């Protein structure tokens, strides 16, 4: 745990506990660690409602933890409609992290712990090897991941599954046995069954986890190098676009230059997958050529800047997220912005949040802002936003149309604007451009 620092005084840790041996052992170990520092643990169990007995299992886990003075909460997933069997685990995993992170954000908890261990790391390495992953993917799971509102910690990556079960046996503690861990419909289960044969050929769990650790060390070093390249090549703008210096990009060479492009596209694309493989190679060749005139790819547009010395990477209008309902407080839109809205109280005359939504400004919205408040669009800040990026600025709309554009300092003139009292916008592009550093296993694997 010390290797995963920093922690605040008297830390509050959230631990994801399914009831299996690994997560229960983590809850007990984390509780002992945090109590010695005057802190507390809250165990979180996500009930996916995929098996009839899941609710009873969650209650049983709560009793086990309660007997040891560990607080326990059950988070229930209501599902997202019919899910094909082949997508079930992936959908459930996404929902699990969404529920866990949301609880931590509400509770003000900064650290969320999961019980991934050395055997999981080896299986992840094998899965990604089979999928043809490159160096970055073969680094497998990081010991620390920085999510939007919480640090995701995996302190057990150096410990074996058998070792964690031994912790519970020594404590006289039973655990939940999930039948899905034996279901050969899942690739991870099939790989797990092959482990004895692979071990006989020298590919045992410590060896594969060690390989992942070595790839992680290389990835961490490359992440640092990429951050330095980005500092020279990229200029992220608060309006959600990035300018890239073409000369620096060309000097990087294909391998590093392609990854600078991938980072820019990943950040401007709002969290979608950036171009990879041949598409990324072709993109680098195109943008560093004198004849380049622009193209769209991976939800982004890339255009030569004025004078041709830089590149503009901005969101493609057709790929921007559709309008979403807005609420008082924090609102995310298009994976690129967080908007904090302060709304009039519901029921106040002319107020309320009914019909309020966040979406792309668009050409029509720009024309409305220019006609209604020409002084807003005439500022130096507004003129610094190129037309392709203007169209995908986040804007607030109500039933009458355009209400506010935070980047332009625009708010509709006249009466009937009491719904929105204030709007602040935080861009995520600069944060996602460099991305969090990859932090490998703290155990030297």
N, C-alpha and C positions, 0 to 999 in steps of 0.2 A: 504493500500500500504506500509506503514511503516513496517508492519510485514513481508513483502516479501523482505526487503532490503538484501543485499546492492545494491545501485544504484550509478552510476557514477555522477559527477557534470553535471548539465544540461543534464539529460538523454534523449535519443531518444527511444521512445517506439513504437513498432509496435502492432497494434490491428487488430485481425481478425474480419471483419465486413461483415456479410452476408446480412445485411439490416433488419433482424428481430429486435424485440423490445429489446431483451437482449443485442445483440452486438452493436446496435446503442447507447443504454444507456451507455454501457461501454466506447464507443468512446468519448462521451460527458464528462463523469466523469473523464476519464484518461486525456483528454485534459485540463480540469480545474486543475487537480492535477499537471500535468507536467509543465504547463505554470507558476504556482506559484514558480517553481524551475528553471525557465529559460530554460526548455527543449522543445521538440516538440513531436508530435504524427504523425505517418503515418498510415492511415487505409488501410488495404489490403483486397480486395474482390476477392475470388476465383470463377471464372465462370466455373462451371463444364460442361456447355453446355448439361445438361440433360433435360432441358425444353426450348421450343422455346422462351419464354419471359425472359430467364436468362440474356442475354446481355443487354436488355433494363432496367431490374431491377438494374444491376450493374451501369449503367450510371445514373439512378435516385439516387442511393445511393451516387454516386460521387457528384451530384448537392447538395444534402442535406448537405453533409460534407463540400463541398466547400463554402457554404453559411456561415459556421461557422469558416472558415479559417483553416480547417483540411485537410492536404494533403491526396490524395487518389490514390491508384494504383489498377489496375485490373490484376489478374494473371489468365491466361486461361489454362484449362486442356484439352489436346487433346485426352485424353482417352488412354486406353491400349488394344485396340481391343475389340471384343464382350465380354460383361460381363453378366453373368446370373443375373436375377433380385434379387435372394436371396443374391448375393454377391455385389450388386451395392453400397449400402451404405458403406460397409466396404472398398471397393476399392476406392470410392470417398473420404472417410475420410483419407486414407493413402496418396492419391495423394494431398489432401489439405495440410496436414502437410508437405509433401515433398516440395511443391511449396512455402509455407510460410517460412519454414526454409531456403530454398535456397535463397529467396529474402533477408532475414535478414543477411545471410552470405555475400552476395555480397555488401550489404549496410553498413556492419559493425555495425548492430543493435544487441544489446546484450539481449533485453527483448522482448518477443512475448507474448501478452496477449490474452486470450480467455474468453468468457463470460459465461462459465459454472456457474450455480447458484445452490441454495439449492434444487430446484425441480429436476434439473438434477442429483444432488448427490443422492437424495432419489431413483430416477429411476435406477441409476447405481447400488445402493445397492440391490434393488429388483432383477434386472436382474442377478447379480452375485449370489445372494442367490438361484435363480431358477436354475442356472447352476451348483450348488454344490460347489461354491468357498469356500476355507478355509479362515483363518484369514486374510491372506495377501490380497486376492481379496475383502473381505468384507470391507476393509479400503477405498474402492472406489477410487475417484479421489484425487490426491495430489494437494495442492495449488501451489507447485513449482515442476517442472520437469526439469532436466538438460539434454537437448538434445546435439547433437554433437557441435553445434556452437551457441546455444542460450538458454536462460532460458525461459521456458514456464511458465507463471504466470496465476493463476486463482484467482483473488482477490474478486470475487463475490460469492464464495461458501457459504457465510453466508447470502446472500440476496435472497429474493423470486422473482419468475417470476412476480407476481403482483406488487411488489415494483418497479421493473425495468420499467414495463409498466407505472407506475405512474410518474416516472421521465420524460418520454417522453410526457405524457399528460400535465404535468405541463409546459413543454417547448413548447407545441403546435406543437409537431413533430409527423408526421405519420410514419409508418414503413411498411416493406414488409411482406405480409402474405404468407408463403410458404405452398402450398397445401400438400406437403409430410408430414407435421406435423399432418395431419388428415388421412393419409393412413394406414389403419389397417393391411396392409401386413407386417408392421414393428413391432417387439415385443415391442419396447419402446412406440410406439403409443398405442398399446393395453393395456400396463400397465398403461399408463397415464389415459386412460378411466376408469380404475378400482380404481383410487385413491379415489374418494368420498366414495365408499363402504369400502375400507380399512380404511379410516379415521373414519368412523362410528364405526369400531371395535377397534379404538385406535391406528391404524397404519397410522397416518397422516404424512405429509412431514417433519415437524420439528422433529418428533420422529425418523423416519428412517434416516434422515440426522444426527441426534444426535448419533444414533447407529453406523453409518459409522465413525463419528468422534471419538467415543470411540475405535473402532477397529483400527483407524489410530494411536491413541496414543499408543496402545499396539504394533502395527507394528513398529512405530518409535523407541520404546524402544528395541524391538527385533533386529531391524537393527543395533543398537549400539552394542548390545551383539554379533551379528554375526560378525561385523567388528573386535571385539576383538578376537573372535575365529579364524577368518581367519588370523589375524596377527600372531598368534601362529602356525597355522596348515599349511598355504599355502606359497609357495615361487614361485611367478610368474617369468617367464624368458622372456627377451626381444624377444626371438625367438618364442613366442606364445604358450608355454606350461606351465603347473603348476605342481610343486611337492607338495605332501601332506604328512605330517608326520603321519604315521599310528598310532603311540601311542597316539598322541593328538586327532586324529580322533576317536579312540576307546573310549578315556576318555570323549569325548563330550556326549556320549550316542546317542541313535537312532535319537531323534527328531532334536537335533542341528547338529549331524554328517551328517544326510541326507541333511540338508540345506547347510552345507559346501560343500558337494559333488555337490549339485545342482548349487551353485554359480560357482564352478570350471568348471562344464560341460557347463554352460551357457556362461561363458567367453571364454573358449577354442573353443566352438562350433560356435562362430562367430555371436551371436545374435539370434540363433534359440532357440526353446523351450527346456529347460533342462528336464531330466526325472522327472516324478512326480508320486505320489500315490504309487501303489504297485511296480512299476518298481524301484522307488527310494528306497523304503524299502528293496527290494531284493538286489539292488546294494550295499547298506550299509552293509547288512549282508555278502555279498560275499567279499567285499574288506577288511573287518576287520577279515576275517577268515584266519587261517594259510595256508590253502590249495589253496588260491587264486592264479591263474595263468594269469589272464588277460581276458578282454572282450571288445567288442565294443558296444556303446550305444549312441543314440542321437548325432550322427556325431562325436563322440570322441572315442579314445582308452584309456583304463586305464590298466596299467601294473605295476607289482611290480618292484621297483627300485633295484639297485645293493645292495645285502645284505638283502633286504626285509624290511628295516626300513622305506621306503617311497613308495609313489605311484607316477607314472608318468601319468599325464593326458595330452594327446596331440590330435591334430586334426586327424581324420580318413582320410587317403588319398583319399578313394573313395567318401567321402562327401565334400571334398574341392571344392571351387568355380572353375568353368572353367576359362580359360584365358579370360581376358577382354582387350579391346583396352586401350592403355595408352596415356596420353596427358601431356603436360607441366604443372607443378603445382601439386596440390594435387590429388591423386588417391586412392580410397578405394578398398581393395580386401579382399574377404572372410569374411568380417565383423570383421576381427582381426587386420588389418594393414592399416595405412595410409602411402602411399609412395609419397614423393615429388620429382618429376623428373625435371631436368633442361635439356632441349633439345636444340640441335643446331637449328639455324634459318632454317625455311623451304626454300628450294632453295639453301642452302649452299652446297658446294661440299661434297658429302658423307653423308649429314645430312638429316634433315626432320624426321617427326614422322611416316611416312607411314610404316605400318606393325608392329609397336611397340605394344607389349602387355605384361600384367602382369599375371603370373600364378604360379602354384606350381613347385618347382624345380624338384622334382621327382628323381628317381634313375638314369635316363639317364643324367639329368642335373648335378647331383652330380658327376657322372663319368666324364663328360666333364670338370667340374671345376677342379677336381683332376688331370686330365691329362694335362689341359692347364696351370693351375697356382697352382702347388702343394704346394707352400709356403702359399697360402691362406687357404687351408684346413688343414694345419699342425699347425695352431696357437692354443693356449690354448682356446680361445673363440670358435673356430670351434669344437674342440674336446669335449667341454662341452655340445654340442647339441647332444642328443642321436639320433640314426639312425631313429626311427619312426618320430621324429620331424623334422629331416633334410629334409625328402621327401616333407614336406608341407611348407617349407620356401618360402616366396614370391621371385620370380625371374623375371627379365626383359628379354624378348626375342625379336628378330627381325627376318627378313627373313632367316638369316643365322643360327639361333638357339640361344643358350644361350648368352646373352649379359652382364648381371650383376646380382650379388646376394649381396644386401647390407649387410646382416648379416655376410657374409664371407669376406667382403672387396674385393670381386671378380669383375673384369671387364675384358672382353675378350681381350687377347693380340693381337697384330698385327694391321693391317690397317682395315679400314671400321668400326670403332667404334665411329665415330664422332657424330652419332645421339644422344647419351646420354653423356652429360657432367658431370652430377652428379646425384646421387640417395641417398636419405635419407629415412629411414624407422622408423616409430613410431608405436610401438605395442599398441593395445587397450586392451590387456588381463588384465593388472594390473588395468586399469581404470574400466573395466566392472566387475572385480572380486568382489570388494567391492560394486560397484554400487553407484549411488547417494542416499543420505538419503531420506527417505520418509518424506515429510513435509506436515502434515495435514492442516486442515482448520485453518486460522489465527483468526477465530472468536470464538474459544472455543467450537465448536460443538462437 
